[in-house]
Each structure stands twice: as C-alpha cells, then as structure tokens.
Amino acid sequence: MSKTVFVVDDSTYMRILIKDALTNAGYQIIGEAANGESAIDQLMGLNPDLITLDNILPDMLGTDILQVIKSESKITSKVIMISAVGNAGLDIGAQAYIVKPFTAEQLVNEAKKVLES
C-alpha cells in the first residue's frame, strides 16, 4: 500500500510540483490546502503518513499549523517543512526541512528518509 501525503502550500505551482514529484514516486496524495485554516480543517479528518508544509501562508505560519498538528493525538503524521527562509519547525516536531527552490529528487529522497525513520 502506498504512503499517503497531504500538501500545504499557498502557491498552486508549488502544490502541483510537490504532488507530481511524490505521485511519480508512488505516493498517494489524499488532500491539499492553500492556507492554514483549510489545512487544519481537513487534517482533523485525515491522518496522512506525511504532510509537506510551507511555512509562509496567507493566514498563518506553517509552524503554527505544526503546533496544532502536534497537539492532536489522533494525528501521527510525519512533517516536512518547506520554505525559502530559515529552518523553522525542526525544534517543534518537524522531521525535515527543505529550502525552496528544490528538485523533485530532493523532495522524494527526503520523503523516503522521513517515512523510513
């Protein structure tokens, strides 16, 4: 059974890039969100194996979403933070951090590492 992924990024282009890279690597995309509120609403009903989480969103920071996710015992997803700035999130429970711009290969390699750990 393929691993499930939820993608959070305000950029349609980035969501497509992430979804294409992970789908081509055999992962199943089970949802996506362009802002924090939508992400949190959807994630309350899902428990994907992996969440890719942009840090700069229109309504909140990815680290804020990460804190909500980590406070929900029913969500056990691994998280890869994705952003052009800093390395936020590693100190509060993200398993990895990818700096934009990145290649599909970098993303897939990081996803494999995180899901095998």
The first five atom37 places (N, CA, C, CB, O) and aatype in JSON, in Angstrom:
{
  "aatype": [12, 15, 11, 16, 19, 13, 19, 19, 3, 3, 15, 16, 18, 12, 1, 9, 10, 9, 11, 3, 0, 10, 16, 2, 0, 7, 18, 5, 9, 9, 7, 6, 0, 0, 2, 7, 6, 15, 0, 9, 3, 5, 10, 12, 7, 10, 2, 14, 3, 10, 9, 16, 10, 3, 2, 9, 10, 14, 3, 12, 10, 7, 16, 3, 9, 10, 5, 19, 9, 11, 15, 6, 15, 11, 9, 16, 15, 11, 19, 9, 12, 9, 15, 0, 19, 7, 2, 0, 7, 10, 3, 9, 7, 0, 5, 0, 18, 9, 19, 11, 14, 13, 16, 0, 6, 5, 10, 19, 2, 6, 0, 11, 11, 19, 10, 6, 15],
  "atom_mask": [
    [1, 1, 1, 1, 1],
    [1, 1, 1, 1, 1],
    [1, 1, 1, 1, 1],
    [1, 1, 1, 1, 1],
    [1, 1, 1, 1, 1],
    [1, 1, 1, 1, 1],
    [1, 1, 1, 1, 1],
    [1, 1, 1, 1, 1],
    [1, 1, 1, 1, 1],
    [1, 1, 1, 1, 1],
    [1, 1, 1, 1, 1],
    [1, 1, 1, 1, 1],
    [1, 1, 1, 1, 1],
    [1, 1, 1, 1, 1],
    [1, 1, 1, 1, 1],
    [1, 1, 1, 1, 1],
    [1, 1, 1, 1, 1],
    [1, 1, 1, 1, 1],
    [1, 1, 1, 1, 1],
    [1, 1, 1, 1, 1],
    [1, 1, 1, 1, 1],
    [1, 1, 1, 1, 1],
    [1, 1, 1, 1, 1],
    [1, 1, 1, 1, 1],
    [1, 1, 1, 1, 1],
    [1, 1, 1, 0, 1],
    [1, 1, 1, 1, 1],
    [1, 1, 1, 1, 1],
    [1, 1, 1, 1, 1],
    [1, 1, 1, 1, 1],
    [1, 1, 1, 0, 1],
    [1, 1, 1, 1, 1],
    [1, 1, 1, 1, 1],
    [1, 1, 1, 1, 1],
    [1, 1, 1, 1, 1],
    [1, 1, 1, 0, 1],
    [1, 1, 1, 1, 1],
    [1, 1, 1, 1, 1],
    [1, 1, 1, 1, 1],
    [1, 1, 1, 1, 1],
    [1, 1, 1, 1, 1],
    [1, 1, 1, 1, 1],
    [1, 1, 1, 1, 1],
    [1, 1, 1, 1, 1],
    [1, 1, 1, 0, 1],
    [1, 1, 1, 1, 1],
    [1, 1, 1, 1, 1],
    [1, 1, 1, 1, 1],
    [1, 1, 1, 1, 1],
    [1, 1, 1, 1, 1],
    [1, 1, 1, 1, 1],
    [1, 1, 1, 1, 1],
    [1, 1, 1, 1, 1],
    [1, 1, 1, 1, 1],
    [1, 1, 1, 1, 1],
    [1, 1, 1, 1, 1],
    [1, 1, 1, 1, 1],
    [1, 1, 1, 1, 1],
    [1, 1, 1, 1, 1],
    [1, 1, 1, 1, 1],
    [1, 1, 1, 1, 1],
    [1, 1, 1, 0, 1],
    [1, 1, 1, 1, 1],
    [1, 1, 1, 1, 1],
    [1, 1, 1, 1, 1],
    [1, 1, 1, 1, 1],
    [1, 1, 1, 1, 1],
    [1, 1, 1, 1, 1],
    [1, 1, 1, 1, 1],
    [1, 1, 1, 1, 1],
    [1, 1, 1, 1, 1],
    [1, 1, 1, 1, 1],
    [1, 1, 1, 1, 1],
    [1, 1, 1, 1, 1],
    [1, 1, 1, 1, 1],
    [1, 1, 1, 1, 1],
    [1, 1, 1, 1, 1],
    [1, 1, 1, 1, 1],
    [1, 1, 1, 1, 1],
    [1, 1, 1, 1, 1],
    [1, 1, 1, 1, 1],
    [1, 1, 1, 1, 1],
    [1, 1, 1, 1, 1],
    [1, 1, 1, 1, 1],
    [1, 1, 1, 1, 1],
    [1, 1, 1, 0, 1],
    [1, 1, 1, 1, 1],
    [1, 1, 1, 1, 1],
    [1, 1, 1, 0, 1],
    [1, 1, 1, 1, 1],
    [1, 1, 1, 1, 1],
    [1, 1, 1, 1, 1],
    [1, 1, 1, 0, 1],
    [1, 1, 1, 1, 1],
    [1, 1, 1, 1, 1],
    [1, 1, 1, 1, 1],
    [1, 1, 1, 1, 1],
    [1, 1, 1, 1, 1],
    [1, 1, 1, 1, 1],
    [1, 1, 1, 1, 1],
    [1, 1, 1, 1, 1],
    [1, 1, 1, 1, 1],
    [1, 1, 1, 1, 1],
    [1, 1, 1, 1, 1],
    [1, 1, 1, 1, 1],
    [1, 1, 1, 1, 1],
    [1, 1, 1, 1, 1],
    [1, 1, 1, 1, 1],
    [1, 1, 1, 1, 1],
    [1, 1, 1, 1, 1],
    [1, 1, 1, 1, 1],
    [1, 1, 1, 1, 1],
    [1, 1, 1, 1, 1],
    [1, 1, 1, 1, 1],
    [1, 1, 1, 1, 1],
    [1, 1, 1, 1, 1],
    [1, 1, 1, 1, 1]
  ],
  "atom_positions": [
    [[0.84, -1.2, 0.0], [0.0, 0.0, 0.0], [0.88, 1.25, 0.0], [-0.95, 0.01, 1.22], [1.85, 1.33, 0.75]],
    [[0.53, 2.21, -0.85], [1.36, 3.41, -0.96], [1.13, 4.34, 0.23], [1.07, 4.15, -2.27], [0.05, 4.38, 0.81]],
    [[2.16, 5.07, 0.56], [2.09, 6.04, 1.66], [1.26, 7.24, 1.22], [3.51, 6.49, 2.09], [1.29, 7.64, 0.05]],
    [[0.52, 7.83, 2.17], [-0.36, 8.95, 1.87], [0.29, 10.27, 2.25], [-1.7, 8.79, 2.6], [1.05, 10.36, 3.22]],
    [[-0.03, 11.31, 1.45], [0.58, 12.63, 1.64], [-0.49, 13.7, 1.56], [1.68, 12.88, 0.59], [-1.41, 13.63, 0.75]],
    [[-0.35, 14.72, 2.43], [-1.19, 15.92, 2.39], [-0.25, 17.1, 2.13], [-2.01, 16.11, 3.74], [0.77, 17.24, 2.81]],
    [[-0.6, 17.94, 1.15], [0.28, 19.03, 0.71], [-0.31, 20.38, 1.11], [0.48, 18.98, -0.83], [-1.47, 20.68, 0.8]],
    [[0.48, 21.2, 1.81], [0.05, 22.54, 2.21], [1.03, 23.56, 1.63], [-0.04, 22.66, 3.77], [2.19, 23.6, 2.02]],
    [[0.54, 24.38, 0.7], [1.34, 25.47, 0.13], [0.38, 26.46, -0.51], [2.38, 24.93, -0.93], [-0.59, 26.06, -1.16]],
    [[0.64, 27.76, -0.34], [-0.27, 28.76, -0.91], [-0.07, 28.92, -2.41], [-0.07, 30.11, -0.23], [-0.92, 29.49, -3.09]],
    [[1.04, 28.42, -2.94], [1.32, 28.52, -4.38], [0.77, 27.3, -5.11], [2.85, 28.65, -4.63], [1.15, 26.17, -4.83]],
    [[-0.13, 27.55, -6.06], [-0.67, 26.46, -6.88], [0.47, 25.74, -7.59], [-1.69, 27.0, -7.91], [0.48, 24.51, -7.66]],
    [[1.42, 26.5, -8.11], [2.56, 25.92, -8.82], [3.33, 24.95, -7.91], [3.5, 27.02, -9.33], [3.67, 23.84, -8.32]],
    [[3.6, 25.38, -6.68], [4.35, 24.51, -5.75], [3.56, 23.26, -5.39], [4.71, 25.29, -4.46], [4.12, 22.17, -5.29]],
    [[2.25, 23.41, -5.19], [1.43, 22.23, -4.87], [1.49, 21.22, -6.02], [-0.04, 22.64, -4.59], [1.62, 20.02, -5.79]],
    [[1.4, 21.73, -7.24], [1.47, 20.83, -8.41], [2.83, 20.15, -8.48], [1.19, 21.62, -9.72], [2.92, 18.95, -8.69]],
    [[3.9, 20.93, -8.3], [5.26, 20.38, -8.33], [5.43, 19.28, -7.28], [6.3, 21.5, -8.11], [5.95, 18.21, -7.58]],
    [[4.99, 19.55, -6.06], [5.12, 18.59, -4.96], [4.27, 17.35, -5.24], [4.7, 19.24, -3.61], [4.74, 16.22, -5.09]],
    [[3.03, 17.56, -5.65], [2.13, 16.43, -5.93], [2.67, 15.57, -7.07], [0.73, 16.93, -6.28], [2.66, 14.34, -6.97]],
    [[3.15, 16.2, -8.14], [3.68, 15.44, -9.28], [4.91, 14.62, -8.86], [4.05, 16.39, -10.42], [5.0, 13.44, -9.19]],
    [[5.83, 15.25, -8.14], [7.06, 14.56, -7.74], [6.73, 13.34, -6.86], [8.0, 15.52, -6.98], [7.28, 12.25, -7.06]],
    [[5.84, 13.54, -5.89], [5.54, 12.45, -4.96], [4.65, 11.38, -5.6], [4.86, 13.0, -3.71], [4.81, 10.19, -5.32]],
    [[3.71, 11.79, -6.46], [2.86, 10.82, -7.16], [3.73, 9.94, -8.07], [1.76, 11.55, -8.0], [3.55, 8.72, -8.13]],
    [[4.66, 10.58, -8.79], [5.55, 9.82, -9.68], [6.44, 8.85, -8.91], [6.42, 10.78, -10.48], [6.91, 7.86, -9.47]],
    [[6.68, 9.13, -7.63], [7.49, 8.25, -6.79], [6.65, 7.19, -6.09], [8.25, 9.08, -5.75], [7.17, 6.39, -5.32]],
    [[5.34, 7.18, -6.36], [4.49, 6.12, -5.82], [3.68, 6.49, -4.59], [0.0, 0.0, 0.0], [3.02, 5.63, -4.01]],
    [[3.71, 7.75, -4.19], [2.93, 8.19, -3.03], [1.51, 8.56, -3.47], [3.61, 9.38, -2.33], [1.28, 8.9, -4.63]],
    [[0.57, 8.49, -2.53], [-0.82, 8.82, -2.83], [-1.15, 10.17, -2.17], [-1.8, 7.7, -2.33], [-1.07, 10.3, -0.95]],
    [[-1.52, 11.16, -2.97], [-1.9, 12.48, -2.44], [-3.37, 12.4, -2.01], [-1.68, 13.63, -3.52], [-4.25, 12.14, -2.84]],
    [[-3.63, 12.62, -0.73], [-5.02, 12.49, -0.24], [-5.66, 13.83, 0.08], [-5.05, 11.62, 1.0], [-6.81, 13.88, 0.53]],
    [[-4.92, 14.93, -0.15], [-5.51, 16.24, 0.08], [-4.48, 17.33, -0.08], [0.0, 0.0, 0.0], [-3.28, 17.09, -0.1]],
    [[-5.0, 18.55, -0.2], [-4.12, 19.71, -0.31], [-4.85, 20.94, 0.21], [-3.66, 19.92, -1.78], [-6.08, 21.0, 0.25]],
    [[-4.05, 21.92, 0.62], [-4.63, 23.17, 1.13], [-3.73, 24.33, 0.74], [-4.83, 23.12, 2.67], [-2.51, 24.18, 0.66]],
    [[-4.36, 25.49, 0.5], [-3.61, 26.69, 0.13], [-3.44, 27.65, 1.31], [-4.32, 27.41, -1.01], [-2.73, 28.65, 1.19]],
    [[-4.07, 27.34, 2.44], [-3.9, 28.19, 3.62], [-4.02, 27.34, 4.88], [-4.94, 29.35, 3.64], [-4.42, 26.18, 4.84]],
    [[-3.66, 27.96, 6.0], [-3.61, 27.23, 7.26], [-4.95, 26.76, 7.76], [0.0, 0.0, 0.0], [-5.08, 25.63, 8.22]],
    [[-5.96, 27.62, 7.67], [-7.29, 27.25, 8.17], [-7.83, 26.02, 7.44], [-8.27, 28.44, 8.01], [-8.33, 25.09, 8.07]],
    [[-7.71, 26.03, 6.12], [-8.17, 24.9, 5.31], [-7.37, 23.64, 5.66], [-8.04, 25.21, 3.81], [-7.93, 22.55, 5.77]],
    [[-6.05, 23.8, 5.84], [-5.21, 22.65, 6.17], [-5.64, 22.02, 7.49], [-3.73, 23.08, 6.25], [-5.81, 20.8, 7.57]],
    [[-5.82, 22.84, 8.5], [-6.2, 22.31, 9.82], [-7.57, 21.65, 9.76], [-6.2, 23.44, 10.88], [-7.76, 20.56, 10.3]],
    [[-8.54, 22.31, 9.08], [-9.88, 21.72, 8.95], [-9.82, 20.34, 8.31], [-10.79, 22.64, 8.12], [-10.43, 19.39, 8.81]],
    [[-9.09, 20.22, 7.22], [-9.01, 18.94, 6.51], [-8.23, 17.89, 7.3], [-8.37, 19.14, 5.14], [-8.62, 16.72, 7.34]],
    [[-7.14, 18.32, 7.93], [-6.29, 17.36, 8.64], [-6.98, 16.74, 9.85], [-5.02, 18.02, 9.08], [-6.61, 15.65, 10.29]],
    [[-7.98, 17.43, 10.4], [-8.69, 16.86, 11.54], [-9.44, 15.58, 11.17], [-9.68, 17.9, 12.1], [-9.73, 14.75, 12.03]],
    [[-9.73, 15.41, 9.88], [-10.42, 14.2, 9.44], [-9.51, 13.21, 8.74], [0.0, 0.0, 0.0], [-9.96, 12.15, 8.31]],
    [[-8.25, 13.55, 8.62], [-7.29, 12.7, 7.92], [-6.11, 12.4, 8.84], [-6.8, 13.37, 6.6], [-5.87, 13.13, 9.8]],
    [[-5.39, 11.36, 8.54], [-4.13, 11.11, 9.25], [-3.13, 10.59, 8.22], [-4.31, 10.09, 10.44], [-2.79, 9.41, 8.22]],
    [[-2.66, 11.5, 7.32], [-1.74, 11.06, 6.27], [-0.41, 10.59, 6.88], [-1.49, 12.19, 5.26], [-0.06, 10.97, 8.0]],
    [[0.31, 9.77, 6.13], [1.63, 9.35, 6.59], [2.58, 10.54, 6.63], [2.19, 8.25, 5.68], [3.46, 10.61, 7.49]],
    [[2.4, 11.47, 5.68], [3.32, 12.59, 5.54], [2.56, 13.87, 5.21], [4.37, 12.29, 4.46], [1.59, 13.85, 4.45]],
    [[3.01, 14.98, 5.79], [2.49, 16.31, 5.45], [3.66, 17.14, 4.96], [1.76, 16.99, 6.68], [4.68, 17.24, 5.65]],
    [[3.53, 17.75, 3.76], [4.51, 18.75, 3.34], [3.9, 20.1, 3.68], [4.87, 18.63, 1.8], [2.76, 20.39, 3.3]],
    [[4.65, 20.92, 4.39], [4.08, 22.12, 5.0], [4.92, 23.36, 4.7], [3.95, 21.93, 6.5], [6.03, 23.5, 5.2]],
    [[4.37, 24.24, 3.88], [5.01, 25.53, 3.6], [4.96, 26.35, 4.88], [4.3, 26.28, 2.4], [3.99, 26.26, 5.64]],
    [[5.98, 27.16, 5.13], [5.97, 27.94, 6.38], [5.3, 29.29, 6.23], [7.38, 28.14, 6.86], [4.74, 29.81, 7.2]],
    [[5.33, 29.89, 5.03], [4.74, 31.21, 4.85], [3.42, 31.06, 4.09], [5.71, 32.17, 4.08], [3.4, 30.85, 2.88]],
    [[2.32, 31.18, 4.82], [0.98, 31.05, 4.25], [0.23, 32.37, 4.45], [0.19, 29.87, 4.9], [0.62, 33.17, 5.3]],
    [[-0.84, 32.6, 3.68], [-1.52, 33.9, 3.78], [-2.16, 34.19, 5.14], [-2.57, 33.98, 2.73], [-2.27, 35.35, 5.53]],
    [[-2.58, 33.16, 5.85], [-3.32, 33.39, 7.1], [-2.56, 33.01, 8.37], [-4.59, 32.63, 7.07], [-2.95, 33.43, 9.46]],
    [[-1.5, 32.24, 8.25], [-0.71, 31.87, 9.44], [0.6, 31.24, 8.99], [-1.51, 30.88, 10.35], [0.81, 31.0, 7.8]],
    [[1.47, 30.99, 9.95], [2.74, 30.33, 9.64], [2.57, 28.82, 9.68], [3.83, 30.77, 10.63], [1.73, 28.29, 10.41]],
    [[3.37, 28.14, 8.89], [3.37, 26.68, 8.93], [3.71, 26.15, 10.31], [0.0, 0.0, 0.0], [3.21, 25.1, 10.72]],
    [[4.57, 26.88, 11.03], [4.92, 26.43, 12.39], [3.7, 26.46, 13.31], [6.05, 27.3, 12.97], [3.59, 25.65, 14.23]],
    [[2.77, 27.41, 13.07], [1.53, 27.44, 13.86], [0.69, 26.19, 13.58], [0.71, 28.72, 13.54], [0.13, 25.59, 14.49]],
    [[0.61, 25.82, 12.29], [-0.13, 24.61, 11.91], [0.54, 23.39, 12.53], [-0.2, 24.46, 10.36], [-0.13, 22.5, 13.04]],
    [[1.87, 23.36, 12.48], [2.62, 22.24, 13.06], [2.31, 22.08, 14.55], [4.13, 22.45, 12.86], [2.14, 20.96, 15.03]],
    [[2.22, 23.19, 15.27], [1.9, 23.11, 16.7], [0.5, 22.53, 16.92], [1.99, 24.5, 17.35], [0.3, 21.75, 17.85]],
    [[-0.46, 22.92, 16.08], [-1.82, 22.36, 16.18], [-1.79, 20.86, 15.88], [-2.79, 23.07, 15.2], [-2.38, 20.07, 16.61]],
    [[-1.08, 20.48, 14.81], [-0.97, 19.07, 14.44], [-0.37, 18.26, 15.59], [-0.11, 18.9, 13.16], [-0.89, 17.19, 15.94]],
    [[0.7, 18.76, 16.16], [1.39, 18.03, 17.23], [0.55, 17.94, 18.51], [2.73, 18.71, 17.55], [0.75, 17.05, 19.33]],
    [[-0.4, 18.87, 18.68], [-1.25, 18.83, 19.88], [-2.42, 17.86, 19.73], [-1.77, 20.24, 20.19], [-3.1, 17.55, 20.7]],
    [[-2.66, 17.39, 18.51], [-3.76, 16.46, 18.24], [-3.23, 15.03, 18.29], [-4.42, 16.75, 16.87], [-2.49, 14.61, 17.4]],
    [[-3.59, 14.29, 19.32], [-3.06, 12.94, 19.47], [-3.48, 12.01, 18.33], [-3.5, 12.36, 20.79], [-2.8, 11.02, 18.07]],
    [[-4.59, 12.33, 17.66], [-5.04, 11.44, 16.59], [-4.3, 11.67, 15.27], [-6.54, 11.62, 16.37], [-4.46, 10.9, 14.32]],
    [[-3.49, 12.73, 15.21], [-2.69, 12.99, 14.01], [-1.25, 12.57, 14.31], [-2.78, 14.5, 13.58], [-0.56, 13.2, 15.11]],
    [[-0.81, 11.52, 13.64], [0.54, 11.0, 13.88], [1.45, 11.19, 12.67], [0.48, 9.52, 14.25], [2.5, 10.55, 12.56]],
    [[1.05, 12.07, 11.76], [1.77, 12.29, 10.52], [3.19, 12.8, 10.76], [1.02, 13.26, 9.65], [3.44, 13.54, 11.71]],
    [[4.1, 12.39, 9.87], [5.43, 12.98, 9.83], [5.31, 14.27, 9.01], [6.51, 11.98, 9.2], [4.45, 14.38, 8.14]],
    [[6.18, 15.25, 9.3], [6.06, 16.56, 8.65], [7.4, 16.98, 8.05], [5.58, 17.62, 9.65], [8.44, 16.92, 8.7]],
    [[7.33, 17.4, 6.77], [8.47, 18.05, 6.13], [8.1, 19.51, 5.92], [8.85, 17.35, 4.76], [7.16, 19.82, 5.19]],
    [[8.83, 20.4, 6.57], [8.63, 21.83, 6.38], [9.31, 22.22, 5.07], [9.2, 22.66, 7.59], [10.4, 21.74, 4.76]],
    [[8.66, 23.11, 4.3], [9.21, 23.59, 3.04], [9.1, 25.1, 3.02], [8.48, 22.95, 1.8], [8.0, 25.65, 3.14]],
    [[10.24, 25.79, 2.86], [10.2, 27.25, 2.85], [11.46, 27.81, 2.22], [10.02, 27.8, 4.26], [12.47, 27.12, 2.1]],
    [[11.38, 29.06, 1.82], [12.55, 29.74, 1.25], [13.39, 30.38, 2.34], [12.12, 30.79, 0.24], [14.51, 30.83, 2.07]],
    [[12.87, 30.44, 3.55], [13.59, 31.13, 4.63], [13.75, 30.25, 5.86], [12.85, 32.41, 5.0], [12.85, 29.52, 6.24]],
    [[14.94, 30.34, 6.48], [15.19, 29.72, 7.77], [15.05, 28.22, 7.79], [0.0, 0.0, 0.0], [15.05, 27.57, 6.74]],
    [[14.94, 27.67, 8.99], [14.73, 26.23, 9.16], [13.72, 25.99, 10.26], [16.07, 25.5, 9.47], [13.89, 25.1, 11.1]],
    [[12.67, 26.8, 10.25], [11.64, 26.76, 11.29], [10.95, 25.41, 11.33], [10.62, 27.86, 11.07], [10.78, 24.76, 10.3]],
    [[10.56, 25.0, 12.51], [9.76, 23.8, 12.66], [10.51, 22.6, 13.18], [0.0, 0.0, 0.0], [9.9, 21.72, 13.79]],
    [[11.8, 22.54, 12.95], [12.56, 21.38, 13.41], [12.57, 21.28, 14.93], [13.99, 21.44, 12.88], [12.62, 20.19, 15.5]],
    [[12.52, 22.44, 15.59], [12.56, 22.46, 17.05], [11.21, 22.11, 17.68], [13.01, 23.81, 17.53], [11.14, 21.89, 18.89]],
    [[10.14, 22.07, 16.87], [8.81, 21.77, 17.44], [8.16, 20.54, 16.84], [7.9, 22.95, 17.26], [6.95, 20.36, 16.94]],
    [[8.97, 19.69, 16.2], [8.42, 18.41, 15.81], [8.44, 18.04, 14.34], [0.0, 0.0, 0.0], [8.05, 16.93, 13.98]],
    [[8.9, 18.95, 13.48], [9.03, 18.56, 12.06], [10.2, 17.6, 11.94], [9.23, 19.81, 11.14], [11.21, 17.74, 12.63]],
    [[10.07, 16.62, 11.04], [11.13, 15.64, 10.86], [12.21, 16.1, 9.88], [10.55, 14.33, 10.39], [13.33, 15.6, 9.91]],
    [[11.86, 17.06, 9.0], [12.83, 17.52, 8.0], [12.46, 18.92, 7.54], [12.87, 16.55, 6.8], [11.37, 19.42, 7.8]],
    [[13.41, 19.53, 6.85], [13.24, 20.89, 6.34], [13.88, 20.96, 4.97], [13.87, 21.95, 7.31], [15.04, 20.59, 4.79]],
    [[13.12, 21.44, 3.99], [13.62, 21.6, 2.63], [13.54, 23.08, 2.27], [12.81, 20.73, 1.62], [12.51, 23.72, 2.49]],
    [[14.63, 23.6, 1.71], [14.68, 25.01, 1.32], [14.27, 25.14, -0.15], [16.1, 25.6, 1.55], [14.78, 24.42, -1.01]],
    [[13.34, 26.08, -0.42], [12.98, 26.4, -1.81], [14.07, 27.26, -2.41], [11.58, 27.13, -1.89], [14.64, 28.09, -1.7]],
    [[14.4, 27.1, -3.68], [13.86, 26.08, -4.6], [14.53, 24.73, -4.35], [14.06, 26.52, -6.07], [15.65, 24.67, -3.86]],
    [[13.84, 23.66, -4.69], [14.37, 22.31, -4.52], [14.0, 21.5, -5.75], [13.81, 21.65, -3.21], [13.15, 21.89, -6.54]],
    [[14.66, 20.36, -5.9], [14.36, 19.49, -7.04], [13.37, 18.41, -6.6], [15.66, 18.86, -7.62], [13.23, 18.12, -5.41]],
    [[12.71, 17.81, -7.57], [11.81, 16.69, -7.28], [12.59, 15.58, -6.59], [11.13, 16.16, -8.59], [12.08, 14.93, -5.68]],
    [[13.82, 15.36, -7.03], [14.65, 14.3, -6.45], [14.94, 14.56, -4.97], [15.97, 14.17, -7.23], [14.88, 13.65, -4.15]],
    [[15.25, 15.83, -4.64], [15.49, 16.19, -3.23], [14.25, 15.88, -2.38], [15.87, 17.68, -3.1], [14.36, 15.31, -1.3]],
    [[13.09, 16.27, -2.88], [11.83, 16.07, -2.16], [11.56, 14.59, -1.94], [10.67, 16.72, -2.91], [11.23, 14.18, -0.83]],
    [[11.68, 13.79, -2.99], [11.41, 12.36, -2.88], [12.4, 11.7, -1.93], [11.47, 11.7, -4.27], [12.02, 10.86, -1.12]],
    [[13.68, 12.06, -2.03], [14.69, 11.48, -1.12], [14.38, 11.82, 0.33], [16.1, 12.0, -1.49], [14.5, 10.97, 1.21]],
    [[13.98, 13.07, 0.59], [13.65, 13.49, 1.96], [12.42, 12.75, 2.46], [13.41, 15.03, 2.02], [12.38, 12.31, 3.6]],
    [[11.41, 12.61, 1.6], [10.19, 11.89, 1.98], [10.51, 10.45, 2.35], [9.16, 11.92, 0.84], [10.01, 9.94, 3.35]],
    [[11.36, 9.79, 1.56], [11.76, 8.41, 1.86], [12.44, 8.33, 3.2], [12.68, 7.86, 0.76], [12.12, 7.46, 4.01]],
    [[13.41, 9.25, 3.44], [14.16, 9.26, 4.69], [13.21, 9.42, 5.88], [15.21, 10.38, 4.68], [13.3, 8.69, 6.87]],
    [[12.32, 10.4, 5.78], [11.42, 10.71, 6.89], [10.47, 9.54, 7.17], [10.61, 11.99, 6.57], [10.24, 9.19, 8.33]],
    [[9.93, 8.95, 6.13], [8.94, 7.88, 6.32], [9.59, 6.57, 6.78], [8.17, 7.64, 5.04], [8.91, 5.72, 7.34]],
    [[10.88, 6.41, 6.55], [11.58, 5.2, 6.99], [12.13, 5.35, 8.4], [12.71, 4.86, 6.03], [12.56, 4.36, 9.0]],
    [[12.13, 6.57, 8.94], [12.73, 6.8, 10.26], [11.76, 6.46, 11.38], [13.18, 8.25, 10.4], [12.1, 6.6, 12.55]]
  ]
}
